[in-house]
Amino acid sequence: MDTNGTIDGYERRRRNIRSQILDATASLIKTRGDTDMTVREVASCAGVSPATPFNHFKSKEGILNALVARSMSDIYSHGVAEPETVMEGFRDITAYYISKQDIYQPVFRVVLQAIPPRSHTLRTALEGIKRRIELEIQRGQLSPHAMPSVLAEQLETFWFGTVILWSGGTISSDEWMIRVELGVELMLNAFYPDAFRAKSNRKLAKLQKQVSPILDSLPSGSTRSTTD
């Protein structure tokens, strides 16, 4: 960037090339149904030299990690319309990945095995969750006693735990959505101000009625299809 904070020509070209590589990777995953392509194949699809992906991402795992991180940055950025509640935010994020599960299910499976704790991907998610919690406290929808950093970390850990179950085929997309709604509501329930308590309790009761028949009908230890 130049001294005025605008993007210069080199930085614009660098970002465009990175986007080409990530778009090509997503296209290959969608076509193939897996992440077994080589970096050379990604480069060919992106229309760049074989060395270029390595220069920008260092490895195939780096490309996949960046693909998830880009999605999270888009979802959590201030440029996206803010949801009314943290719950709506998690619902929107989960629905986003379910809608593109042919890409993100195999990607998550690889990325979550490869990324170290507090990688860029996880930091992106954590900061976005923390911003939304702070916004909800300002709106008076969460207790001012809630600690955004602690609550954000709990929510991030829970959400990524359900991602692992979904990406591995242990739970279906429908069950993932219900688990997210119920789990996030349970965590947030303790931090609602009194004015929102009754509404929150009614929502919890409704979610628990939804989730119980689904969980009761599932064979113990079975693996279910993630295609709805």
N, C-alpha and C positions, 0 to 999 in steps of 0.2 A: 504493500500500500504506500501511497505517497504521504507527504506531511499533512495533507488536508484530510486524511482518512478515507479517501476514495480508492477504489481498486484500480491498480495500474494494469497495463496490457499484459505483463508477464503473469501476474496473479490471476487475471481473468482467464488466460489460456490454461494455466495450471488447473483451475477449478473446472473448466470445460472438459479437459482431458479426464480428470477424476470422475466427473459425471458420466462421460462416455463409457468408461470402464465399468462403473457400477451398473449403468443401464444395460450394458451388454451381459454382465453377469446375471442380472435378474432375468433377462430374456432367455439365456441359456438354461437357467434353473427351471423356468416355466416350461420350456420346450422338452427338457430331458426328464424332469421330475426328480432330479437329485443334484448333488453338488460335486459330482465326480469329474467334471470337466477340468482340463489342464489350464494353466495360466496362458499358455500359448494359444489355446482355443479362445480364451477370453480376449486376448489381444487381437486375434484375427477378427472376431465379431465386432470389436470396438473400432477396428480400423487403425490400430496403432502398432508400433514395433513390438516384438516379443519382450524386449527389456523394459518397456514403458510401465507396465503394471507393477513390476518389481521396484522401479524407481519411486513410484508413488505409494505403494502399500506393503512392500517388502516380501509378502507371501500371499498365497491364496487365502489363508485364514485371515490375513489382514484385510483383504478385499471383502470377505464375508462380514467381518466385524464392522467395517466401514458402511456396508449396506444397511445393517441394522441401526448403526449409530445415525446414519443420515435420516432414516425414517423417524427415529426418536427425536432428532433435532427438529424435523418438520412438525411433528405432532406437538411437541412441548414448547415450540417457539412462540414468542409473543405475537408473531404475525398471524397465527391461527386464532380463530375466534375462541375466547376463553369459555369453558363450560360454566354453568351456574354453580356446580358443586364439584368437589373432588371425586365423588362417586361417578358423576357423569363423565369426568375426564377418563377414569379407568375403564368405564364402559365403552367410550369412544375408541380408546387405544386398543382394547381387546377386539372390538368389532373390526377395526382397521386390519389387524393381522389375520383375523379369520377370513376377511374378504379377499386376502391375497395369500391364502394358506398354501397354494401350490408353490409359491416362492419361499415364504417365511418358515414353513414347517421344517423343511430340510436345512434351511440356513440356521435357524435357532439350534437345531440338534448339534450342528458342528460348532457354532460359535460358543455356546454355553459350556462346551467341553474344553475349549481352547483359551478362553479369556481369563486372565488373572483377576483376583478381587480388585474392585475399584478401577477397572479399566475405563477407557474413555466412554465406552458404551454405557456402563453402569453409572458413571459420573453424570453423563448426559441425562439419564433417566432420573437420577436422584435430585439433581438441581431443578429439573422441570416439576417434579412432584412437590418439592419444597416451595417453589414459587407459587404453585396453586394452593397449597395449604395456607401460606401467608396471605394470599388474596382472600381466601375464604374467612380467615380470622378477621381481616379488615372489614369484610362485609357483615360480620356478626353472625356467620353461619357455623363457626366453630368457636369453642371456648378460647378466650384470650390466654388461658393457662396452658393450652396445648403447646408443645415444644416442636416446632416445624421440622428440625433436623432429625429428632428421634422418631417422630411419627412417619416422616418421609422414608427413613431407613427401614422401618417395619413394613410399610406398604410396598416398598421396592422389593424387599426380600420375599414377601408373600407373592407378589405378582410374578416374579421370575421363577418362583417355585412352581406356580401353576403353568407357566410357559414350558418348563421342563416336562411336566406330565402331558401337556398337549402335543408338544413337538415329538415326543416319543411314542405317541399313539395310545397312551394309557387312558386318556379321557377324550371325549368327543368335543367338538366345538361348542355345542349347546351346553354341555356340562361345564366346560371352561368358563363360559360367560356367567353361568349361575354361581359357580364357585367364586368368581371374582366379585360379583355383586354382593353375595352373602358375606364373604371374608372381609371386604373393604368396609361394608356397613358395620360389621361387628367391631372392627378396630376403631372406626370413627365414632361409634355410638357413645363411648365414654367421654368424648370431647365435645358433644353437642351442647349448646346452652339450653337452659330449661325451656325456652320458647320453642325449640325444635324437637324436644325429647319425645313428645307424644307421636309426632309425625314419624320420627325415626323408629320408634318401637313398632308402629303399625307396618312400616316398610319391612322391618326385620321379620315380623310374624308372617307377612305375605311371602317373603323370599324363602323362609324355612318351610312353608307349605309347598312351595314349588320344588325345592331341592330334595325333600324327603322321599317322595315317590320315585324319583329318578335314581337316587342312590340305592334305595331298597330293591329296585328291580335289576340292579347290575350284579352279575355273578362275581363272587369274591375272587380277586386276582386276575380277572379277565382283561384282555386287551381289546379295545374297541376301535372301530374305524373313526377317523376324524373327518370323513366326508359326510356332510349333512345332506 
